[in-house]
Amino acid sequence: MAYILIWEFHAPAMRVAQFEQAYGPEGPWAKLFGRADGYLGTELLRSEDQPGRYLTIDRWESETAFEMFKRLYGAEYLALDKSLEGIAVVETRIGAFNAP
């Protein structure tokens, strides 16, 4: 069973390339997550009908693995989040899900 976090973002037209680089599977978020045990990967989805709208899907082995990541890398997570402020005008946590 996997633990999956889904977020929705809206990036302004002038920041789309920067957003895709930062939130894609090779970007700084995925690299930070990849330092933790239990991280399975990130997927970035771009809306076909709403320019600038994206979903990210972060996969973890378990909720416990994600919670351990937050404990170990919480300060780095907050620093990265702060450094990318403004890259998206909307950031909404859709939710956490378990894959059977």
Helices and strands as residue ranges (DSSP letters): E 2-10, G 13-15, H 16-23, H 28-34, E 39-46, E 53-60, H 63-83, E 90-99
